[in-house]
Amino acid sequence: MVRPRPARLLPAANRRRLRRQTGKPPLARQIVANAVANSIVNRGGLTFTLRAIEDTQAAVEDVVRPFAAAREILDLAGFTNAVQALDNRIPAQTQTKLHLGFRRTLDAAVRWLIQAPAAPIGDTVERFAAVGDWIGRLDAFLAEPDLSRRSQEIDEAAAAGCPRRWPQSSPI
């Protein structure tokens, strides 16, 4: 189950000063809400929530909950760290393409999860955890022309200096 650790989200100086307060509402809720909002904007884009609301007619909380679950299911942090580790080793255009590809996957996952019955984030992550493993074996499930397109994208990324193997749940 996903359990937020609000203190971990604070800068070190604030963490020491506010150590006793961070585990108590409402500060804990505000810290977690701020971290999730930042993640949505940083990884989904400035208009992510608005687009999802317009496309699905869902309420804000019905977009944020699936985003937080999809972020864990798809290991957004692992993928982002792997791409950022390539800074100054591959062209910025290639990194941008990788991020945009993951953003499309995240978009689709969130829209799909919006349609699933609402549940706590941890329950949703547990229920769909196998999806992250499945994505790592995507080639086994793809048919033509999708398999050829994916192979071409992997070859292009490798030619630009990307590794051929990514974190297990990576859509690349």
C-alpha positions as CSV (number, residue, x, y, z in Angstrom):
1,M,0.0,0.0,0.0
2,V,1.2,3.5,-0.8
3,R,1.8,5.5,2.4
4,P,2.8,9.1,2.0
5,R,5.7,10.2,4.1
6,P,5.1,14.0,4.4
7,A,8.4,14.7,6.3
8,R,10.4,13.2,3.4
9,L,8.9,15.8,1.0
10,L,10.2,18.7,3.0
11,P,13.6,20.3,2.6
12,A,16.1,19.1,5.2
13,A,16.2,22.4,7.2
14,N,12.3,22.4,7.4
15,R,12.2,18.7,8.2
16,R,14.3,19.2,11.3
17,R,12.4,22.2,12.5
18,L,8.9,20.7,11.9
19,R,9.7,17.1,12.7
20,R,6.9,16.8,15.3
21,Q,4.2,18.6,13.2
22,T,4.6,16.8,9.9
23,G,2.7,13.6,10.8
24,K,-0.4,15.5,12.1
25,P,-3.2,16.8,10.0
26,P,-3.6,19.2,8.4
27,L,0.0,19.8,7.7
28,A,0.6,16.2,6.5
29,R,-2.4,16.5,4.1
30,Q,-1.1,19.8,2.8
31,I,2.4,18.5,2.2
32,V,1.1,15.4,0.4
33,A,-1.4,17.4,-1.7
34,N,1.3,19.9,-2.7
35,A,3.6,17.1,-3.7
36,V,0.9,15.4,-5.8
37,A,-0.1,18.7,-7.4
38,N,3.6,19.4,-8.3
39,S,3.9,15.9,-9.8
40,I,0.8,16.4,-11.9
41,V,2.1,19.7,-13.3
42,N,5.7,18.5,-13.7
43,R,5.0,15.2,-15.3
44,G,1.5,15.6,-16.7
45,G,1.8,19.1,-17.9
46,L,0.2,22.4,-16.8
47,T,-3.2,21.5,-18.5
48,F,-3.2,17.8,-17.6
49,T,-6.0,18.0,-15.0
50,L,-8.1,20.4,-17.1
51,R,-7.8,18.2,-20.2
52,A,-8.7,15.1,-18.2
53,I,-11.7,16.8,-16.6
54,E,-12.9,18.0,-20.1
55,D,-12.4,14.6,-21.7
56,T,-14.0,12.5,-18.9
57,Q,-16.3,15.0,-17.1
58,A,-14.7,13.8,-13.9
59,A,-14.3,15.9,-10.8
60,V,-10.8,17.1,-9.8
61,E,-10.4,14.5,-7.1
62,D,-11.5,11.8,-9.5
63,V,-8.5,12.8,-11.8
64,V,-5.9,13.3,-9.0
65,R,-6.6,9.9,-7.4
66,P,-6.0,7.9,-10.6
67,F,-2.9,10.1,-11.4
68,A,-1.4,9.2,-8.1
69,A,-2.1,5.5,-8.6
70,A,-0.9,5.5,-12.2
71,R,2.3,7.3,-11.1
72,E,3.0,4.3,-8.7
73,I,1.8,1.5,-11.0
74,L,3.9,2.7,-13.9
75,D,6.9,3.7,-11.7
76,L,7.0,7.3,-13.0
77,A,9.8,8.1,-10.5
78,G,12.0,5.2,-11.8
79,F,11.4,6.2,-15.5
80,T,12.0,9.9,-14.8
81,N,15.2,9.1,-12.9
82,A,16.5,6.8,-15.7
83,V,15.8,9.6,-18.3
84,Q,17.4,12.3,-16.1
85,A,20.5,10.1,-15.6
86,L,21.0,10.5,-19.4
87,D,21.4,14.4,-19.0
88,N,24.2,15.6,-21.2
89,R,24.7,12.1,-22.6
90,I,21.9,12.1,-25.1
91,P,20.3,14.9,-27.1
92,A,17.7,17.0,-25.3
93,Q,15.3,16.3,-28.1
94,T,15.6,12.6,-27.4
95,Q,14.9,13.1,-23.7
96,T,11.9,15.3,-24.5
97,K,10.6,12.5,-26.8
98,L,11.0,10.0,-24.0
99,H,9.2,12.2,-21.5
100,L,6.4,12.9,-24.0
101,G,6.0,9.2,-24.7
102,F,5.7,8.4,-21.0
103,R,3.2,11.3,-20.7
104,R,1.0,9.8,-23.4
105,T,1.1,6.5,-21.5
106,L,0.3,8.2,-18.2
107,D,-2.6,10.1,-19.9
108,A,-4.1,6.9,-21.2
109,A,-3.7,5.1,-17.8
110,V,-5.3,8.0,-15.9
111,R,-8.2,8.1,-18.2
112,W,-8.7,4.4,-18.0
113,L,-8.4,4.4,-14.2
114,I,-11.0,7.2,-14.0
115,Q,-13.5,4.7,-15.4
116,A,-12.5,2.1,-12.7
117,P,-14.5,2.1,-9.5
118,A,-13.1,4.8,-7.1
119,A,-10.9,3.3,-4.4
120,P,-8.1,4.4,-2.1
121,I,-4.8,5.0,-4.0
122,G,-3.0,2.1,-2.2
123,D,-5.8,-0.3,-3.1
124,T,-5.8,0.7,-6.8
125,V,-2.0,0.3,-6.9
126,E,-2.2,-3.2,-5.4
127,R,-5.0,-4.1,-7.8
128,F,-3.2,-3.0,-10.9
129,A,0.4,-3.6,-9.9
130,A,0.8,-6.4,-12.4
131,V,0.4,-3.8,-15.2
132,G,3.8,-2.4,-14.4
133,D,5.3,-5.9,-14.9
134,W,3.2,-6.4,-18.0
135,I,4.6,-3.3,-19.7
136,G,8.1,-4.6,-19.3
137,R,7.1,-7.6,-21.5
138,L,5.1,-5.5,-24.0
139,D,6.7,-7.0,-27.1
140,A,5.2,-10.4,-26.3
141,F,1.7,-8.9,-26.5
142,L,2.0,-6.6,-29.5
143,A,1.0,-7.5,-33.1
144,E,2.1,-5.8,-36.3
145,P,2.3,-2.8,-37.0
146,D,2.6,-1.9,-33.3
147,L,5.5,-4.2,-32.8
148,S,7.4,-2.8,-35.7
149,R,6.8,0.8,-34.6
150,R,7.9,0.0,-31.1
151,S,11.1,-1.7,-32.4
152,Q,11.8,1.3,-34.5
153,E,11.4,3.7,-31.6
154,I,13.7,1.5,-29.5
155,D,16.3,1.5,-32.3
156,E,16.1,5.3,-32.7
157,A,16.5,5.8,-29.0
158,A,19.5,3.4,-28.8
159,A,21.1,5.2,-31.8
160,A,20.8,8.4,-29.8
161,G,22.6,6.9,-26.8
162,C,19.7,5.4,-24.8
163,P,20.0,2.0,-23.2
164,R,18.1,-0.8,-24.8
165,R,16.9,-2.0,-21.4
166,W,14.8,0.4,-19.2
167,P,13.3,0.0,-15.8
168,Q,10.9,-3.0,-15.8
169,S,7.7,-0.9,-16.0
170,S,9.0,1.6,-18.6
171,P,6.8,2.0,-21.7
172,I,10.0,2.3,-23.8
